[in-house]
Amino acid sequence: MLDLKLLRQDPKEIEKKLQTKDPSVKLDELLKLDEQTRHLQTTVEELKAKQNHASKEIGKRKAQKQDVSDIMSEMASIKEQIEKLHHELEEVEKKRDLLLLELPNIPFDEIKISLDPKDNVCIKTHKEKPTFSFPFKNHMELGESLKLFDFNKSAKSTGSGWPLYTNHGAMLEWALINYMLDIHIKNGFYMVMPPLLVRPDILTGSGQLPKFADQQYKIEDKDYELYLIPTAEVILNGLNYDEIIPADNLPLYYVAYTPCFRREAGAAGKQERGLIRTHQFNKVELFSVCDPDKSNQAFDKLLSSAEEVLQGLDMHYRNMLLVTGDTSFASAKTVDIEVWLPGQDRYYEVSSVSNCTDFQARRSKTRAKKGSDKPYLVHTLNGSGLATSRLMVALLENFQQPDGSVKIPTILQKYLPVEQLTLQPA
């Protein structure tokens, strides 16, 4: 959430910056409601001052045994006005705050201004794109011949877009998860195993609600208002909800593995089939809480730890600094790590590392405090470290062999049974 004081100071400049992410952003209505809110607050305070004055006058008159009926009548009128204005103030504040929650974070000045993802800037490339001297298969064909997953079985029980990993596919998925956790723990991230359900205020704190309500899975239960997490980011951000953290404890670095749940349907067409876009996927998430002047260092730590996963797998990837229009809602700066998927003939994101500055902290009321100083808002950062579904696709497609087998990268082999070091067609 943005700072209202900042919006009041330079609304035209802020609106201009926000429109580089979302051209539909307009601040007029929000500022009008904000002005109305402040006017009502001032009026209520003035009436309370009159109320206090009248109360003192009543005390004086009673001490002198004078008539107070006129002041009592005035007090009743003031009380009625305050109650009415309080109700009006609550309604206006609610409307203003809802509009405020719909505004994205302001992108850093260094971010290229564009609404077209094709303008994203490649800032790093690791290794060369693989080439094949034989007709290669896509991950769906490999998955079928190697018996790694079965979308027909999962569709029977749940519906389309829900993956079922089988036998060696399930073991390979689990090996990837354990491999990634080992790297991040080595790099100083504190591992947690969080719940998979969260309250709406936690989702709001991370920026998922109300903006992306239609992408969430909500649990229908009269006793609980809970949502399945779309990413562990929301619950890692919620760990310090409405807390004041001793500044000496910063920075905090978390890592968590969770399944993630999103309503987004897989796009129709050959490229989005299989594991490319699903309603449920596995992800190792990185998260940091830090002092505002340390968020650049934290960003580099998250990015390098995510990259280390792909470097260990000896995999080609590229880092893309996203333009303003492609930067995520809560982020001021985002770098996507993309891997090459031969079967799709394009790059796909496997990690998105974002600096959310104080945007989430303000929504979540997460602050830090140095000694007796006034509490201040922290910065939060998040990054996939990594999402396994597209990483699995990249692994299968990039390491396939002419005989239809898939060679497992050396670094993963210690996490697998000996017979799985090369996946062979059935």
C-alpha positions as CSV (number, residue, x, y, z in Angstrom):
1,M,0.0,0.0,0.0
2,L,1.2,3.5,-0.8
3,D,1.8,6.2,1.7
4,L,-1.1,8.7,1.6
5,K,1.2,11.5,2.5
6,L,3.2,10.9,-0.6
7,L,0.1,10.9,-2.7
8,R,-1.0,14.2,-1.2
9,Q,2.4,15.8,-1.8
10,D,2.7,15.2,-5.5
11,P,-0.4,13.5,-6.9
12,K,0.3,14.2,-10.6
13,E,3.8,12.8,-10.5
14,I,2.8,9.7,-8.6
15,E,-0.2,9.1,-10.9
16,K,2.2,9.4,-13.9
17,K,4.5,6.8,-12.4
18,L,1.7,4.4,-11.5
19,Q,0.3,4.7,-15.1
20,T,3.6,3.3,-16.4
21,K,2.4,0.0,-14.7
22,D,-1.3,0.4,-15.2
23,P,-2.6,3.1,-17.6
24,S,-6.1,2.9,-16.0
25,V,-4.8,4.3,-12.6
26,K,-6.6,7.6,-11.6
27,L,-6.1,9.3,-8.3
28,D,-8.8,11.9,-8.5
29,E,-11.5,9.9,-6.7
30,L,-9.1,8.7,-4.0
31,L,-7.8,12.2,-3.3
32,K,-11.4,13.5,-3.2
33,L,-12.3,10.9,-0.6
34,D,-9.1,11.6,1.3
35,E,-9.9,15.3,1.5
36,Q,-13.4,14.5,2.6
37,T,-12.0,12.1,5.3
38,R,-9.7,14.8,6.7
39,H,-12.6,17.4,6.6
40,L,-14.8,15.0,8.6
41,Q,-12.0,14.2,11.0
42,T,-11.4,17.9,11.6
43,T,-15.1,18.6,12.1
44,V,-15.4,15.7,14.6
45,E,-12.4,17.0,16.6
46,E,-13.9,20.5,16.7
47,L,-17.2,19.0,18.0
48,K,-15.3,17.0,20.6
49,A,-13.6,20.2,21.7
50,K,-17.0,21.9,22.1
51,Q,-18.2,18.8,24.0
52,N,-15.2,19.0,26.4
53,H,-15.8,22.8,26.9
54,A,-19.5,22.2,27.5
55,S,-18.7,19.5,30.0
56,K,-16.4,21.8,32.0
57,E,-19.1,24.5,31.9
58,I,-21.7,22.1,33.3
59,G,-19.3,21.3,36.1
60,K,-18.8,25.0,36.9
61,R,-22.6,25.8,36.8
62,K,-23.4,22.8,39.0
63,A,-20.8,23.9,41.5
64,Q,-22.6,27.3,41.6
65,K,-26.0,25.6,41.6
66,Q,-26.9,27.2,38.3
67,D,-29.3,25.9,35.6
68,V,-27.5,23.6,33.0
69,S,-30.5,22.6,30.9
70,D,-29.5,24.7,27.9
71,I,-26.0,23.2,27.9
72,M,-27.3,19.7,28.4
73,S,-29.5,20.2,25.3
74,E,-26.4,21.5,23.4
75,M,-24.4,18.4,24.6
76,A,-27.1,16.1,23.3
77,S,-27.1,17.8,20.0
78,I,-23.3,17.6,19.7
79,K,-23.3,14.0,20.7
80,E,-25.8,13.3,18.0
81,Q,-23.8,15.2,15.4
82,I,-20.6,13.3,16.4
83,E,-22.3,9.9,16.1
84,K,-23.6,10.8,12.7
85,L,-20.3,12.1,11.5
86,H,-18.5,9.0,12.8
87,H,-20.7,6.8,10.7
88,E,-20.1,9.0,7.7
89,L,-16.4,9.0,8.3
90,E,-16.3,5.2,8.5
91,E,-18.0,4.9,5.2
92,V,-15.8,7.5,3.4
93,E,-12.6,6.0,4.9
94,K,-13.6,2.5,3.8
95,K,-14.2,3.7,0.2
96,R,-10.9,5.6,0.3
97,D,-8.9,2.7,1.7
98,L,-10.4,0.2,-0.8
99,L,-9.2,2.5,-3.7
100,L,-5.8,2.8,-2.0
101,L,-5.5,-1.0,-1.8
102,E,-6.1,-1.2,-5.6
103,L,-3.0,0.9,-6.4
104,P,0.2,-0.9,-7.4
105,N,3.6,-0.2,-6.0
106,I,5.6,2.6,-7.6
107,P,8.4,1.3,-9.9
108,F,12.0,2.4,-9.3
109,D,13.2,5.2,-11.6
110,E,15.7,2.8,-13.0
111,I,13.0,0.6,-14.5
112,K,12.4,0.9,-18.2
113,I,9.0,2.4,-19.0
114,S,6.9,0.2,-21.2
115,L,3.7,-1.8,-21.1
116,D,5.1,-4.5,-23.5
117,P,6.8,-7.5,-21.9
118,K,8.8,-7.8,-25.2
119,D,10.7,-4.8,-24.0
120,N,12.0,-6.5,-20.9
121,V,15.8,-6.1,-20.6
122,C,18.2,-9.1,-20.6
123,I,20.8,-8.3,-17.9
124,K,22.5,-11.7,-17.8
125,T,22.9,-15.0,-19.7
126,H,24.3,-18.2,-18.3
127,K,25.7,-20.8,-20.7
128,E,24.6,-21.3,-24.3
129,K,21.1,-22.3,-25.5
130,P,21.2,-26.1,-26.1
131,T,20.9,-27.5,-29.6
132,F,19.9,-31.0,-30.7
133,S,21.2,-33.2,-33.5
134,F,18.1,-35.4,-33.3
135,P,14.3,-34.8,-33.4
136,F,13.6,-33.8,-29.8
137,K,10.4,-34.4,-27.8
138,N,8.4,-32.1,-25.7
139,H,7.9,-32.8,-22.0
140,M,4.4,-34.3,-22.5
141,E,5.9,-36.9,-25.0
142,L,8.8,-37.6,-22.6
143,G,6.4,-37.9,-19.6
144,E,4.3,-40.4,-21.4
145,S,7.2,-42.6,-22.7
146,L,9.0,-42.4,-19.3
147,K,5.8,-42.8,-17.2
148,L,6.6,-39.6,-15.2
149,F,3.1,-38.1,-14.8
150,D,-0.5,-38.9,-15.7
151,F,-2.9,-36.0,-16.4
152,N,-5.7,-38.3,-17.3
153,K,-5.7,-39.9,-13.8
154,S,-5.7,-36.6,-12.0
155,A,-8.4,-35.2,-14.2
156,K,-10.6,-38.1,-13.1
157,S,-10.4,-37.1,-9.4
158,T,-10.0,-33.3,-9.6
159,G,-10.2,-32.0,-13.1
160,S,-7.9,-30.6,-15.8
161,G,-4.9,-28.6,-14.9
162,W,-4.0,-30.6,-11.8
163,P,-0.8,-32.7,-12.2
164,L,-0.2,-36.2,-11.0
165,Y,3.4,-37.2,-10.7
166,T,4.0,-40.9,-10.8
167,N,6.9,-43.2,-9.8
168,H,10.2,-41.7,-11.1
169,G,8.5,-38.5,-11.9
170,A,7.4,-38.1,-8.3
171,M,10.9,-39.0,-7.1
172,L,12.5,-36.6,-9.5
173,E,10.1,-33.8,-8.3
174,W,11.0,-34.5,-4.7
175,A,14.7,-34.6,-5.5
176,L,14.5,-31.1,-7.0
177,I,12.7,-29.8,-3.9
178,N,15.3,-31.2,-1.6
179,Y,18.2,-30.0,-3.7
180,M,16.8,-26.5,-3.7
181,L,16.2,-26.4,0.0
182,D,19.8,-27.6,0.7
183,I,21.2,-24.7,-1.4
184,H,19.1,-22.0,0.3
185,I,19.7,-23.3,3.8
186,K,23.4,-23.4,3.0
187,N,23.1,-19.7,1.9
188,G,21.7,-18.7,5.3
189,F,17.9,-18.9,4.8
190,Y,15.8,-20.0,7.8
191,M,13.5,-22.9,6.8
192,V,9.9,-23.0,7.8
193,M,7.0,-25.3,6.9
194,P,3.9,-23.0,6.9
195,P,0.2,-23.7,6.8
196,L,-1.4,-23.9,3.3
197,L,-4.4,-21.9,4.3
198,V,-4.5,-18.2,5.2
199,R,-6.9,-15.5,6.4
200,P,-8.0,-12.8,4.0
201,D,-6.2,-10.1,6.0
202,I,-2.9,-12.0,5.4
203,L,-3.6,-12.1,1.7
204,T,-4.4,-8.4,1.7
205,G,-1.2,-7.7,3.5
206,S,0.9,-9.3,0.7
207,G,-1.1,-7.6,-2.0
208,Q,-3.2,-10.5,-3.3
209,L,-6.5,-9.1,-2.1
210,P,-8.6,-7.3,-3.2
211,K,-6.8,-6.9,-6.5
212,F,-6.5,-10.6,-7.4
213,A,-9.6,-12.1,-5.6
214,D,-10.7,-13.9,-8.7
215,Q,-7.4,-15.9,-8.8
216,Q,-7.7,-17.3,-5.3
217,Y,-9.2,-20.5,-4.1
218,K,-11.5,-19.8,-1.2
219,I,-12.6,-22.5,1.3
220,E,-16.4,-22.7,1.6
221,D,-16.9,-23.2,5.3
222,K,-19.4,-21.4,7.5
223,D,-16.9,-21.5,10.5
224,Y,-13.8,-20.3,8.6
225,E,-12.9,-17.7,6.1
226,L,-9.7,-19.1,4.6
227,Y,-7.9,-19.3,1.3
228,L,-5.5,-21.7,-0.2
229,I,-2.1,-20.0,-0.6
230,P,-1.2,-18.9,-4.2
231,T,2.4,-18.7,-3.1
232,A,4.3,-19.1,0.2
233,E,5.2,-15.5,-0.1
234,V,1.8,-14.5,1.4
235,I,2.3,-16.5,4.6
236,L,6.0,-15.7,4.9
237,N,5.0,-12.0,4.8
238,G,2.3,-12.8,7.4
239,L,4.8,-14.2,9.9
240,N,5.5,-10.7,11.1
241,Y,2.1,-9.3,10.6
242,D,1.4,-6.3,13.0
243,E,4.7,-6.8,14.7
244,I,7.6,-4.5,15.7
245,I,10.8,-6.3,15.1
246,P,14.0,-5.4,17.0
247,A,16.2,-3.8,14.4
248,D,19.2,-5.9,15.6
249,N,17.3,-9.0,14.4
250,L,17.3,-7.7,10.8
251,P,17.7,-8.9,8.1
252,L,15.5,-11.9,8.2
253,Y,15.8,-14.6,5.5
254,Y,13.2,-17.3,5.1
255,V,12.8,-20.3,2.8
256,A,9.8,-22.5,2.5
257,Y,8.5,-25.3,0.3
258,T,4.8,-25.5,-0.3
259,P,2.3,-26.5,-3.0
260,C,0.8,-23.4,-4.5
261,F,-2.8,-23.0,-5.7
262,R,-4.1,-20.6,-8.4
263,R,-7.4,-20.5,-10.2
264,E,-5.8,-19.3,-13.5
265,A,-6.8,-21.7,-16.2
266,G,-4.2,-23.1,-18.5
267,A,-4.3,-21.2,-21.7
268,A,-5.7,-23.1,-24.6
269,G,-3.1,-24.2,-27.1
270,K,-0.2,-26.6,-27.4
271,Q,2.3,-24.5,-25.6
272,E,0.4,-24.2,-22.4
273,R,-0.4,-27.9,-22.0
274,G,1.1,-30.2,-19.4
275,L,3.1,-28.7,-16.6
276,I,3.5,-25.3,-18.2
277,R,0.5,-23.8,-16.4
278,T,-1.4,-25.6,-13.7
279,H,-3.8,-24.9,-10.8
280,Q,-1.4,-26.6,-8.4
281,F,2.4,-26.6,-8.5
282,N,5.3,-27.0,-6.1
283,K,7.6,-24.0,-5.2
284,V,10.4,-23.3,-2.9
285,E,10.0,-19.6,-1.9
286,L,12.6,-17.2,-0.6
287,F,11.6,-14.2,1.5
288,S,13.4,-11.4,3.3
289,V,12.5,-8.7,5.8
290,C,15.2,-6.0,6.1
291,D,16.0,-2.3,6.8
292,P,15.1,0.0,3.9
293,D,18.7,0.9,3.2
294,K,19.6,-2.9,2.9
295,S,17.0,-4.0,0.4
296,N,19.3,-3.8,-2.6
297,Q,21.7,-6.2,-0.8
298,A,18.8,-8.5,0.1
299,F,17.7,-8.5,-3.5
300,D,21.1,-9.6,-4.7
301,K,21.1,-12.4,-2.1
302,L,17.8,-13.8,-3.2
303,L,18.6,-13.6,-6.9
304,S,22.0,-15.2,-6.5
305,S,20.6,-18.1,-4.4
306,A,17.9,-18.7,-7.0
307,E,20.5,-18.6,-9.8
308,E,22.7,-21.1,-7.9
309,V,20.0,-23.7,-8.3
310,L,20.2,-23.5,-12.1
311,Q,24.0,-23.2,-12.2
312,G,24.3,-26.4,-10.2
313,L,22.0,-28.2,-12.7
314,D,24.3,-26.9,-15.5
315,M,21.4,-25.3,-17.2
316,H,21.2,-22.4,-19.6
317,Y,19.1,-19.4,-18.3
318,R,18.8,-15.7,-18.7
319,N,17.8,-12.9,-16.2
320,M,15.3,-10.3,-17.4
321,L,14.8,-7.0,-15.7
322,L,11.0,-6.4,-16.2
323,V,9.7,-3.2,-17.7
324,T,7.2,-1.1,-15.6
325,G,4.1,-2.7,-17.2
326,D,5.4,-6.2,-16.5
327,T,6.6,-5.6,-13.0
328,S,4.4,-7.3,-10.4
329,F,1.6,-5.4,-8.6
330,A,3.4,-5.2,-5.2
331,S,6.9,-4.8,-6.6
332,A,9.1,-1.8,-7.4
333,K,11.6,-3.9,-9.2
334,T,11.4,-7.5,-10.5
335,V,13.9,-9.7,-12.2
336,D,12.7,-12.9,-13.8
337,I,14.9,-15.9,-14.3
338,E,13.9,-17.7,-17.5
339,V,14.9,-21.1,-18.8
340,W,14.7,-22.3,-22.4
341,L,12.1,-24.9,-23.1
342,P,12.9,-26.5,-26.5
343,G,9.5,-28.2,-26.8
344,Q,7.8,-24.7,-26.5
345,D,10.5,-22.9,-28.5
346,R,10.6,-20.1,-26.0
347,Y,11.8,-19.0,-22.6
348,Y,9.6,-19.4,-19.5
349,E,10.0,-17.9,-16.0
350,V,11.0,-20.3,-13.2
351,S,11.8,-17.5,-10.7
352,S,10.6,-14.0,-10.1
353,V,12.6,-12.0,-7.6
354,S,11.0,-8.7,-6.4
355,N,11.8,-5.8,-4.1
356,C,8.4,-4.7,-2.7
357,T,10.0,-1.8,-0.6
358,D,7.6,-0.9,2.2
359,F,4.5,-1.7,0.1
360,Q,3.6,-5.0,1.9
361,A,5.0,-3.8,5.2
362,R,2.5,-0.9,5.3
363,R,-0.4,-3.2,4.5
364,S,0.8,-5.7,7.1
365,K,1.9,-3.2,9.7
366,T,5.3,-4.8,9.9
367,R,7.8,-2.4,11.5
368,A,11.2,-2.4,13.1
369,K,12.6,-0.4,16.1
370,K,16.0,0.7,17.1
371,G,16.2,1.1,20.9
372,S,13.9,3.9,22.0
373,D,13.5,5.3,18.5
374,K,10.2,5.5,16.7
375,P,9.2,2.3,14.9
376,Y,9.6,2.4,11.1
377,L,8.4,0.3,8.2
378,V,10.7,-2.4,6.9
379,H,11.2,-3.5,3.3
380,T,10.1,-7.0,2.1
381,L,11.5,-9.0,-0.8
382,N,10.5,-12.3,-2.3
383,G,11.7,-14.7,-4.9
384,S,11.0,-18.2,-6.3
385,G,13.8,-20.5,-5.5
386,L,12.4,-22.2,-7.7
387,A,9.0,-23.2,-9.0
388,T,9.5,-26.9,-10.0
389,S,6.9,-27.4,-12.7
390,R,8.6,-25.5,-15.4
391,L,12.0,-26.5,-14.1
392,M,10.9,-30.1,-14.5
393,V,10.0,-29.3,-18.1
394,A,13.3,-27.7,-18.7
395,L,15.2,-30.6,-17.1
396,L,13.4,-33.2,-19.2
397,E,13.5,-31.3,-22.5
398,N,17.1,-30.0,-22.2
399,F,18.7,-33.2,-21.0
400,Q,16.9,-35.7,-23.3
401,Q,19.1,-38.1,-25.2
402,P,18.8,-39.5,-28.8
403,D,17.4,-42.8,-27.5
404,G,14.5,-41.1,-25.7
405,S,16.1,-41.3,-22.3
406,V,16.8,-38.3,-20.0
407,K,20.2,-37.9,-18.3
408,I,19.8,-36.7,-14.7
409,P,22.3,-33.8,-13.8
410,T,25.1,-35.1,-11.5
411,I,24.1,-32.8,-8.6
412,L,20.7,-34.4,-8.4
413,Q,21.9,-38.0,-8.4
414,K,22.5,-38.2,-4.6
415,Y,18.8,-37.5,-4.1
416,L,17.6,-40.4,-6.3
417,P,17.8,-44.2,-6.3
418,V,20.6,-45.6,-8.4
419,E,18.3,-46.9,-11.1
420,Q,17.0,-43.4,-11.7
421,L,20.2,-41.7,-12.7
422,T,19.1,-42.0,-16.3
423,L,15.4,-42.1,-17.1
424,Q,14.7,-44.8,-19.7
425,P,11.6,-45.3,-21.8
426,A,9.4,-48.1,-20.6
